[in-house]
Amino acid sequence: MKVVSFKIFKGRNIYSHKKCIRLNLDLEGYSEIPSKEISGFNENLVRMLPDLNRHRCGIDENGGFIKRLTEGTYLAHITEHIIIVLHNMIGLNISYGKSREISGDNYYVIYQYEYSNTGIEASHIAVDLVNSLINKEPFDLNLRLTTLKELLMKEQLGLSTLSIYNEAKKRGIPILRMGENSMLQLGYGKYSKTIQATLGCNTSAIAVNIAQDKLLTKEILSMHFLPVANGLKVKSKTHCIMGATDIGYPVVLKPQFGNQGKGVIANITDEIELTNAYDLLIKDYEDILIEKCINGRDYRVCYVYGDIVAVSERNPPYILGDGVSSIETLITIANMDLRRGEGHEKELTKIKIDESLLTYLNQKKYSLTSVLINNEKLNLRDNANLSTGGFAIDCTDLICNENIEICKRAAIAIGLDICGIDLICGDISKPLNGGVIIEINAAPGIRMHHNPYIGVKRNVAGHIVDKLFENTQKSIPIVSITGTNGKTTTTRLIGHILKAAGYTVGMTTTGGIYIDDKCIFKGDTTGPNSALVVLANKDVDAAVLETARGGIIRRGLAYDLADVGVITNITEDHLGMDEVETMDELAKVKSLVGEAVKRDGYVVINGDDNMSLSILHRFKSNIIIFSRNKDNVVMRSNIKNGGYGIFVDNNSIVIQKNNNAEKLIDVNDIGITLNGALKYNIENAMAACAASIALGINNDTIKKSLISFHCNANQNPGRFNMYTVNNIKVILDYGHNLQSYKCVLDGVKNIKHNKLIGIIGAPGDRQESYMLQVGKCAGENLDYIFIKENEDRRGRAVGEVADILEKGILSSKFNIINIEKIFVETEAFKAALDFALPEDIIVAFVEHPEPFIEILKSKIDQTIPNSNLLTNSLY
């Protein structure tokens, strides 16, 4: 068995609403061989991974997977369960997975993940393990698990960031991880907040720099008459000795710039200890401070946006002697506590035997081989930082008002909105009385407050999140639009309505990414990467996202939940691509946009499209159904159940909820219908109207916007854009599938003309049967046809697509003498212009209209700017 490829889905996807990895496998001849037929496979697998006994595997009992193994199951399924159990063994709580055959030995495995690199490595380990069991080769599982855990530690969020992540998730705030470090964007667009650990988006960079400089911090606190330890910066060993003499022993040496207690040597009692400590520090630090060592208890006070939200007493790591074991052994035993982990992975950190610890032991006249008498307590460090193995006791309810005020003043003096204030004093419940502020910490760790060794857990992360969004919205409205036809026009029209309602709109379309009507990137931008550009933009307060089939299948959704999901229609297109072979499978893909809507949001559905109606049962949100038939049964049922219906009655769009039916606008007044000629744009207008109603936009704004939005190159480029050149009407349209051809050609028939001349093509990756239908449609509706080919033939040979289209055209009894093949589409367009006579209409189905507009400009000698039918004039 071997790994073929991976796909990583960072959000909701067609396989699951959890983030997943798709692993493609080649079973190399084992697709029909169950593991029970491989000698020793099942027994050795369960021996190596006994946690598999707990997997239910669809059977409502522990041991369900073992039962499947015994009965006979296959390697892809087994790989799925191994991947899950490997995640669980390194502390990641995932449970979702499934495996499916693609064809023959080709299978895929879908499994949930928390961290992508870790998830991918888990699959490599699973495949290697399966192969070792098949080939009866040794496999060092412990070594591979160690590697996997090391990878996780590099990739995972820090505990503080993870706590904030979880609290935001509880509050329904969408989250984007920015880069590979612990930086998060909470919310989308204008109201989003960026945070890294406990550094917030409004935290002053200057204040952070001050806090990192212990000497400057001390000077500022002193200036505000806040209590600090007497001390100074030393420039040499001699200066250090002189400083200690002035201050008086015991003293503390520490780096001017440092964190997590690194380099701090406390309780130095004489000159020999001082010089040894200085020699040790000067190896790693240029700038060293000496301070009076203050006796007392070590407290961390957590300040968040003006409030004291948590207080902990920090204690250094210690061991208790048993009269037998060495200090080194006792440290090893202490590190076996399951609450201790590497770095910040757990509530306590393992005690490291490093040079600092050895120096401390030497000060106390001990070594690693020393044996403590029974019950003798030995602190292993002077400082009590959790990062060096210390532990915390919650004291939040004990701190007195005087100390609360001192800590608030200190935070304000430095300028930090979130910080940790370190105090040394006799009792935090009483005024300091000789106690001092040791330092101020920007980006303070909060795990000691969330998981104290003793005492009440304090939800600092929740307080941070609540304060971040205290006076603002948690996110922006999101509208996601999918379907086969009409997506782009509907998207642009919704954006136009929202702009009229006062929003700064971020929009993704097949034509580009737009921020407040300005195109910041041209191209087909209907995938998740483009959506993220909008969701991360700080100017945007409404997102309108065209969401295409390809992006949904290959990458999933960029957002978590939309406020409105719109499905314009589901017709035959792209079948045979990306493992989508049937209309039901295509409908399931499109349905994701409706499934990923907030419970109190709305899904907008085309009531005249049977495939769209077939997926209604998949949606859990409110429903709005639009239809050109006022008596549409499904729409009427939705209205009866308290939902909205939008329909056409007496050539007007009507909005109805319960018994209240209100006429919105005459169809002929809608700009994109060209006085009612373009019937399909009535549906697009109703879809946009429905989405706007779902967002609470008033009817008057919707009506004015429907009137002012047109099929022109500025507002709706590439969608039935009409020009007049030499009294010849030219229509440029993006139509590239059968349904769009039908809609456009039906619309053209409503415009007065002599000959109807078409320039047609088709994407090369469509099925031949589908291209034949496109050709037949063209033959049934056009008088003269130029066949062109797209520049990107998508795997087809030159002329292959044209030949298929010609065959389809001729199947409609079209006269072959009225067909001309010109593969380069701009040349085909020039030939059509030369061939056309006044009062003819040319319909050109093109991907990118810009080159054709330039050709028109070169040909122009007449315009008709006042025609009601014209949406573009060339000058």
N, C-alpha and C positions, 0 to 999 in steps of 0.2 A: 504494500500500500504506500502511496506517496501523495504529498501535498501538491496540488496543481496551482491554486491561486486563492486569494482572499478578497473579500469585500467588507469594508468596515462601515456600519451604519451608526452614525452618531446620535440619531434621534429615532422617532417613530418611523416604521418602515412596513413594507408589505408582508413581512413575516411576523412581526411583533410590534407592540407599542413600547417595548423596551429597546434600549440600544443593543445591537447584536453584531456578531461577526458571522459572515458566511464563509465557510471553509469548503472549497471544492477538492474532492479526493478522486484519485484513480486507484481502484481496489486491485488492479493488476491480477485479474483472474480469480479473485475471491468473492465476487458478487453473489455467487450461488452457494457458497460454502459457509454454513453456520459454524460458530466457534466451538460448538460441542463436538464437531468432527475434526477439530485440530487437537492433536494429542496434548493433554496437560494444560491447554490454554485457559479454560475457565477456572480451574483450581489455582493455578499460579496467579492469575489476574486478581482473584478475590483475596488470596494470601497477601499480595502486595498492596492492595487497596481495600482493606476491610470495611471502609466507610461506604462502599457500594452496597453493603447489606441494608443500609437505611433508605436506598432509593426505591421509591414506590413504582415509578415507571408506568403511570396510568392505572395501576392496580391499587386499590384503596387499602394497602397494608404494607408494612415494612417488609423488605425482602422481595418486592415485586420485580425488581430488575434481576435478582438472582433467579427467580422463577423463569423469567424470559431466557436467561442464559441456559438454564437447564433444559428448557423446551427446545431451544435453538434460536439464536438471533445472530445478526450479521455485523460485520466489522464497522460499518459506518455508524450504526446505532451504538455499538460499544464505545467507539471513539467519542461520541457525544457525551456519554456518561463519564468517561475518564476525564474529559476536559472540565466538566462540572465539578467532579470530586477534587481535582487538582486545585481549582479555585478555592473550594471550601477549605482545603488543607492549609492554605496560606492566609486564611481568615477573611476571604471574600464571600459574601452571602449571595450566591447566584443559584438559580434552580431551573431556569428555562433552557430547553434545547429540543431540537428535533432533527431527524435525518430523512432525506428523500432521494430516490433514484432520479438521475437525469436521463441516462441511457446506458445500458450495458454495465461496464465497470465504473462509470462516472456517477458519483454521488455528491450531494452537498450536505453539510452539517451546519445548522444554524444554532448558535448558542449565545446566551447573554454574556455581557462582560461589564466590568467596571472601568478597567484601564486597558487600552487597546494593545499596547506592546506586550503587556503581561498576558492578555487573552490570546494573542498570536503565539507567544512562546509556549503557553499551555497546550495548544494544539500540536505544536511540533513535538513536545514531550509525549503527548498521547499517541501520536503516530509512531514515534520511535519505540514506545513501550509495546504497542501492538506488534510491530515488526519483530521485536526481540522475542516476544512470546511465540510467534509463528516459527521463527528460525532457531528457537531454543538457545539464544545468546544471552550472556549476562547483561543486566541493566541496573545501573546505580541510581535508583530512584531518589535516595537521600541527596546525592550530589545535584541531581537535576532540580529537586525541590529547593535546594539552597540557592541555586542560580535564579530560579523563578522568584523566590522571595526577595533576592537582591534587586532584581529588575523592578519588582513592585515597589520597593522602598524608594527607588529613584523616580518612579513615575507617579506615585500616589499623592494625593493632596495631603498637606500637613493637617494635623489634628484641629488647629484653630480654623483653617479654611474649610475643612470638612464639616465642622460644626456649623459654620455659617451657611454652607451649602445646604445642609439638611434642614436648617431652620427656614431658609428661603423656600425650599421645596414644600415644607409643611404649610406655608402661607400662600402657596399657589403662584409664587413669583418665578417666572422662567429664568433659566440660568445658562449662560454660555461660558465655557472654560476658555480663557484667552492664553494661547500658547501652551507650553508644557510645564510651566511653573504654577505656583498656587495663586493665580490671578483669575478672578471671576467677574463677569458682567452679570449683575442681577437686574432683570427686567430688560425691556427692549427700547430702543430709540431714545427720545427726548428724556424720558423719565428713568432711564437706566442708571445704575450706580456701579462703579468699578471698585473692587476691593481685593486686596492681596493680604492674606492672613488677616490681621486686624488693622492694616493700613487702609483707610477709607479714601474715597475719591476727593474728599474735601480736606484731608489731612495736609497741613502745611509742610512743604518740603524743607523750608527754613527751620521749622520747629523740629522736624526729624533730625536735621543736621545738628541742631543744638543739643538734643537729647543724646546723640551719639558721642558728643564731646563732654566727658564727665567734668572737666575743669570749667568749661563755659557754663554748663548747667549749674554747677555749684555757685559760680559768680552771680548768675541771674537770680537764683533762689536767695542768696545772701542779700542782694539788692532789694528784694521784696521782704526782707526781715523774716525769712523762713529758716528754720533750724537746719544747719548742715554741719558735718564734721570738720574740724579744723584741719587744714592740709595745704599742700602746695605741689607744684610740678618740680621734679628733680632732674638736674642735667648731668649728674655724675654720681659715682659711688660716694665721693666725699660730701657732695651736696646732700645726698640722701641721709648720710649719717648725721650731718648738721641739722637737717630737718627733723629727724627723729629726736634729737636732743632738745630742740625748741618745742616740739609738740609734746613730747613725753611718751614713753612706752606704756602700754603696748600700742603698736601701730599696724597699719595695713598698707601693703604695696599693691597697686593695680594699674593696668594700662589705661591711658587717657581715653583711648578709643577701643571699646571692646563690648562684648555682649555675652549673655548666658553664663556669667560668672567666670569666664575663661581668663586665666592669668591672675586672678585675685588670690593674694596670699595674706591671710589675716592673722591676728593675734601674735605678731612678732614681738618678742619680749626683750631682746638684747641685740647688741651690735653684730655679734657673730651670725645670728639668725637673719639679721637684716642684710648683711653683705651677701650671704648665701642666696637669699631671696632675690636680691637685686641682680646677682650674676645669672640667676635662672631666667628672670624676666627679660633682661637686656638682650638675650639671644633671639627673642621673638618680637619684641616691641621697642620702638624708638622713644616713645613718649610715655613716661611713667609718673604716677602720682603717689604721694605718700599722705596718709591721713591718720588721724587719731582713731584707734580701734575702740568703738563704742560697745560696751557690753549690753546685752539685752536680747530680746526675741526678734526674729526676722519676720517682717510682715510684707506682703504684697497687697496693695490696694488698687483695684481696677476702676478706672474712671472712664465713663462712656458718655460723650455728649452732655456734659454738665451733671451727670449723676454718678455717685459712688454705687456700683452695682454688685461688687463682690470684694471680700477681704479674706486672705488666707495667711495663716502662719506657716512659714516654710521651715522645714527641719532638715538638717544634713543627713545623708545616709549613715547608718550605724550598724554595728554587729554586736551580738551578745556572745561572750565566751562560753565554752562548755568544758574548759579544762583539758581538752584533748586536741581539738582541731586548730590548725594554723589560721592566721588572719586570711591568707589567700583562700583556704578552703571555705572559711566562713563567708567570704565574699561570693564565692561560687554558689554556695547554698542560698544566699540572699538573692542572687540573680535567677534562681529557679522559680521564684515567685511568678506566677502566670501573669500578674499585672505588670511585670517589667518587660520591656521590649527594647529594640534598637532605636536610637534617636527618639522621635516623637510618635512612634507608631502606637504606643499604649499609654495608659495613664501614668505609669512610672517608667523611668529609663534605667537600663542596666547600669550597674556601678562599674566604671571603667578603671582598670589598673593602668594609670599613666604616670608621667613624671611628676605631675602635680600631686597625686595621691601619695607617691613614694616620698616626696619631699615632706608632705604633711606627717606621714608616719615617722619619718626620721626626726622631725621636730618633737614628736611625742615619745621618742626613744624606742620606737617599734620598727619591725621589718615585716615583710610578708610571711616569714617563717615563724614569727612570734606566736606563742600560744597564750590566749587570754584565760584568766581563771574563770571558774564557773560563774555565769551571770554578770561578768564584767562588761560594761557597756563602753564601746569605743566609737566615737564619731569618726568618720573617714574623711571628712573635709570640714573646713571652717565655714565655707559658704553653703547655702542651702538651696541652690538652684536645682530645679527639677531635671534640667538637662545633664547634670552631673550625678544624678541618682537620688536627689532629695525627695521629700514627700511633703504634702500639704494638709493642713487642718483648716476647715472652714471656720471663719470668725466674723462673717458678715453681720450677724446680729449683735456683735459685741462692740464694734467700734463706736466711740463716743462722738458727740456732735462737734466738739472742739477739733478732734482729729479729722473728721469729715471736712470741716472748713479748711483746715491746713492743706489737705490733699487737693481740694478743689482750687485753692489759691495757687498751689504749685503747678497744676496742670495748665491753668490760665496763664501763669507767668511764662511758661515755656512755649505755650501756644498750641498745645496738642489737644485734639478733640477726642482721641482714644489713647490711653496710656496706662502704664503700670507704674505706681509710685512705691518705691522700696523704702521701708522705715525700719529702723532699729529702736526699740523702746522696751520698757519693762512690761507694759500691759496696754494693749490697743484700746481697752475699754476705759482707760484713764488718760488725761492730758499728758503730753509727751514727757514733760519734766526731765529734761536732759536727753531725751531721745532725739534722733535726727533723721532727716531724709538722706538716704544714701545715694540714690540716683533716680532718674525718671526714664522709663523705657517706652520708646515708640514701638508700635507693633507688638504689644505684650502677648505672650502666650496665654491661652485661656483654659488649657486642659486641667490645670490645678483647680480651677473653679468648677468646671463641669464634672470632674471626677476626683474630688478630694479623697485623700486616704481615710480621713475621718470627717464626718459632718455632712451638712446639707449640700446637695448639688445646686449650683447657681447657673442659670441659663444666660450667660453673658452673650453668646452668639445671637440668641433670640432678641435680646435687648438692642444689640447693634443693628440687626435687620429692621426692627420696628422703628428705631430712631432714624435710620436711613430713609425710610419711606413715610415718616411721620406726617409730613405736610405735602405729600405729592401722591400721584397715582403709582401703582405698582408696575404698570406696563402701558403699552399703547394698543389701540384697536388694530387687529390684524384681519384682513380679508384674503382668503386663498381661493383662487379660481382655477378649476381644471375642466376637462371635457375634450371632445375631439375637435369641434369647430366653435368659433365665437369667443374663445378664451381671451384673445388679445383685445378685441374690441370691447368686450365686457370689462376687462381689467382697466383699460384706459378710461372708459366711461365712468366707472366707479371712482377712479382717481380724480376725474374732473368734478364729479359731484362733491367729493370730500374736500377738494380745494375750495370750491364755492362755499362750503360750510365752515371754512376757516382753518382747515387743517394744513399742516405742512406734510405733504404726501411723499412717501418713498414708494417707488413702484418698480417691479421687474416685469419685463415683457419679452416677446420674441425679438423686439427691436432694440432693447437696451435697458439699462438701469437709469431711472429718473429720480432725482431728488428735487422736489418743488418745481417740477416741470423742466428742469435742466437735465439733459442727458449727460451722465458722467462716464458712461461706457456703452459703446455700441456693440450689438451682436445679439445672439440668441441667449438670453439671460434668464431662463426659466427653471434653473436648477437650484439646489440648496446653497451653493457658494454665493450666488448672486443675491439670494434672499438674505443671507447673513450680512451682506454689505448694507442693506436697508435696515436690518434689525439692530445693527451696531452703530448706525449713524445718529449722532446726538441732536441733529436738527429735526429729525422725523418724529411726528406725533400721530401718524397713521400709516400703516403698511398695507399695500395692495399688491399681492404676489401672484403673478401668473405661474402656475405650478404644473409643469408638463410631465407626461407619462415617463419619459426617459429618466429624468432626475429622481422621480419617485422610486422607480425600480432599482436604479443603480446606487443611489445615495440615501434615499429616504427623505424625510422632511427636515428643514433647517430649524423650524420653530417647534415649540411644544404643543400648544393648543391655540387655535385661531378663535376669533369671536364669530366669524362667519366663514362658512365653506360653501362655495358655489360650484355646482356641476352643471355645465351648460347643456351637455348631451353626451351620449356615448355611442359612436358609430364605428363601423369597421375601418380601421386604419392601424398600421403598425403590427398587424397580426403576423405571427411567424418570427417576431423579433424578441430578444431578451426572454425567451422561454414562455412567451404569451402566445398561445395558439388559438384560443377560442374567445368569443365575445364575453362569456361569463368570466374568464380569467382577466380580460381587459377591464371589465366592470369592477372586479375586485380591486384592481390596482387603483382605479380612479376613486373608489369608495374611501380610500385612506384619507382624502381631503375632508370628507364628511364625517369620518370617525374621529378625526383629530380636531374637534370643536368643543369648546367649553360647554358644560352641562346647561348653562343658562344662555348659551349662544344659539345661533341659527344655522341650519343647513338649507340652502336654496336649491331646489330641484325642478327640472323641466318636466312638467306633467304630461307633455305630449311625446316624450321619449320613453319607450317601454323599457329599454335597458337601464335608464336612470331610475325608473320606478322600481325595477327589480332589486335594487340594493337599499331601498328605503328601510328595511328591517335592520340594517346594520347601524343605523344612526340613533343616538341617545339624546340628542339635543332637540330644540324646537325646530319645526319644519315650516318653510315657506314654499308653496308650490305655485309656479306660474304656468299659464296655459293660454293659447289663442282661442280655446273653447271655453266659454263661460260655464258650460255644464259638465266640464271634466269631472268624472266620478271621484278620482283620487283627491283632486283639489277640493271638491265639495265636502268630502269626508274630513279633510284636514281643517277646513273652516268650521265644520260642525264640532270638531274636537277642540276648538279654541285657537287654531292656528290661522295664519294669513293665507289668502289666495290673491293672486294678481292675474288678471285676465283681460281679454279684449271683448268689448261689448259695444255694438254700434260704432265701430271704428275708433273707439277710445279705450285707453288703458284704465282699468278700474282696480282699486285696492279694496279688499274686503277682509274684515275681521269680525267674527260673530255676525251680527245682523247689520253692521255698519259698512255699507259699500259707498266708496267715494270715487268719483271720476277724477283722474289725475290729469290726462292730456289726450288730445286728439292724436292718433297715430301719424297723420300727415304733418303734424307740427314737430315731430321728433326729427332732429337734424340728420341722423344717420339713416333714416328710411327714404330719403330723397322723395318727399311728398308721398310716401307710402309705396314707392316702387320696389324697395328692397324689403321684402317680407321677412327675411331671416333676421334682419336687424331689429324687427319688432321684438323677437325673442331675446336678443341681446339687451335691448332696452329694459325689458321686463326683469331680466336677471339682475341688471345693475340697480334697478329700482328696488327690487327685493332686498339686496344686500344693504342698500342705503337705509331702508326702513328698519332693518335689523339693527343698524347702528344708531337708530334714533334720529336720523336726519329728517327735517320737516318736509312736508310735501311740496311746499312752495319752492324750496331750494332745489329739490329733485326735478320739479317741472322746468324751472328756468335752465337747469343744467342740461336736461334732455333736449331742450330747444337749441342751446348754444354749442352743442358738440356735433361736429360734422365729419364726414368722410374726406378729410383733406390731409395733405402731407404734413401739416403742423400738428393736428390733433390725433389723427388716426392713420399714420403713414402705412402704405401698402395694403390698405383695406378699401377696395372700390374707390380709389382715387381717380377722378375723371378730369380730363384735360380736353381742350379743343385746339386743334392745329389744322389750318387750311379747311375749316368747316368739317373736319373729321373728328369725331369723338374718340378719345383714347382712354381706356380704363386699365389701370394697373392694380393687380390684386395678388395677394400672397397665396391664394387658393392652391393647395397641393394634394388634396385628396378628393375622393368621389363626391362626398357630401358638399364640400365647398364649391366644387365645379357646378353642381346642380343649383346651389343657392345663387351663385353669381350669375349664371346663365339665365336662370328664371328672372332675376332682377333686370338684366339687360333687355329682355323681351318687352319690358314695360316702358322702355325708352324708344321713342320714334327713331327709325333707322331704315337704310336701304339694305346693304349687305352687312352681315355679322361675321367678322374675321377674327379668328382666334390664333393665339400663339400659346401652345400647350407643351407641357412636359410632365415628368413625374420623377420622384426620388428613386434612385436605383435600388434601394434596399427593400422596396415594396414587393409583395408577391406578384408573379406574372398575371395571375387571374384578376388581381385587383387593378393592375395597370390596363388590362383589357377592358374592364368596366369604365375606367376613366376615358379611354379612347372612344368607346361606344357612346358615352354621354356627350362627348365633344361632337361626334358625328351626327348625333340626333338634334343638336342645337345650333350648330354653326354652318355658315355657307362656304367658308374657305378656311383652311387650316394650315398654319405653319408649325411644324413639329421641331422643337429645339431640345437640347439636353442640358442638364445642370452641369456646371463646371466640375463639381464633385459628383462623379457617377456612382459612388458608393459600391465599388466592386464590379460594376458592369463594364463590358467592352464598349468602345466607341460605336455608336449606332444601335446598340442592343435595345436600349429603352425606346428609341424612336421606332424601331421595327415592331416592337410589341404594341406601342400606341397606334401605329398605323393599322396593324391587324385588328385592333379593337374598333378603330374608326370605320374600317371597311365592313365590319360585321353589322353596322347600322345601315348598310346599302348606300353609303356615302360615295360620291363619284370620285374615283382616284385622281382624276385630272385636277381636282380642287385641293389636292394635298401637296405640300412642298416641305422637304426636310432640309433644315439649315441648323446644324448642331450647335453653333455658337449663338447664344440667345440674343446678344445685341445685334448680330448680323441678321437674325431672323426678324427682329423688331424693325430694323431699317428697311428690310424687304417688304414687310407688311405696310409700312408707311408709304413706300413708293407705289405699292399695289392699290391702296385704298383710294376711293373717290369721295368727293363731298357727300355728306349725309350718311356715310358708312360709319360703323362702330368697330374699333379694334379692341379686343379683350386680351390682354397679355397677363398670363399667370407667371409671376416672377418672384424670386426670393428677396432680391434687394432692388428697390425701385430707383435708387439714385442714378445709376448709369443710363437708365431709360429716360429719366427726366432731362438729363443733359442732351440726349439725342433729340428730344422734343424741342428743347430750346434752340437747337441748331436748325430746326425745320420750320420754326414758327413764322408766319406772316399774318396771322389773324387770331383774334381772341373774341370771345363773347362773354364779357364779365358779368352781364346782368341776367344770364339764363338761370332759371330756378333749378334746373337739373345739375348745373355745374358746381362742383365743389372746389375746383382749382382752376386758375387762369394763369397762363404763361405770358410774361411781358418781356 
